Amino acid sequence: MDDQIQKGLRKIRRAKLTEILLFIAFILVGFLSILVSERYHINFLFIIGPYGLFVLACDAYLGLTATCPKCKELYYWRMSGIGYRNFFTKKCLNCGLELNEMAVPVKEKEVC
């Protein structure tokens, strides 16, 4: 059971890292599109717009596929009550499972 939880948490960490890299790349693409738009007289939004839509689609996909390995609910989304989303949380919004590795209890081996 602990191994499945660790694999699920690794998947959530990879999703979070991918999101951060996509948003950093969004800033870089924004600067590059400014340079390209000034040089070739292309509207800025025609360059940055498709990448922005790509980032939003990836954000929605990663947010909806990151499921908590403990409660099998969405990790970053809470649908009950007043539903909300928090991508920067370090705990599952439904059951409270923490993202760091120390939060999962490990069975200690008995020494004879």
Secondary structure, 3 states (H helix, E strand, C coil): CHHHHHHHHHHHHHHHHHHHHHHHHHHHHHHHHHHHHHHHCCCHHHHHHHHHHHHHHHHHHHHHHCECCCCCCECCEECCCCCEECCCCCECCCCCCECCHHHCCCCCCCCC
